[in-house]
Amino acid sequence: QVELVERGGGLVQPGGSLTLSCAPDGRDLKDLAMAWFRQGPGKEREFVAAISWMRDSTLYADSVKGRFFISKPYDRNSMILQMVNLLREDTAMYYCAASLDYYGEVMSRYEFWGRGTQVTVSS
């Protein structure tokens, strides 16, 4: 079992920036592929971004390409999602997910999930 702890949500104005982090409790991040999904008001949960250190690869949803950046700081066992130029439609609950053997955009393939952190983009 891997517990995922998310941090960094909040309220930000359109055009602003926010950074989310996700740390796997008791597990080396490099053993996992990790991803962010989000669920906006009245919407289904959707893929945002994913990262695999073993594959040295990242994936992004088209809606966030060039604005969101997923990475792992070299000195911390955590994954971060840097979000810039935020839009109102980015408002959602953001969920961290992890898998021991899957890397991709399919939500059901991720075994471990965090509880979510709220991001609200509003003036």
Helices and strands as residue ranges (DSSP letters): E 3-7, E 10-12, E 18-25, G 29-31, E 33-39, E 46-52, E 57-60, E 68-71, E 79-83, G 88-90, E 92-99, G 107-109, E 112-113, E 117-121
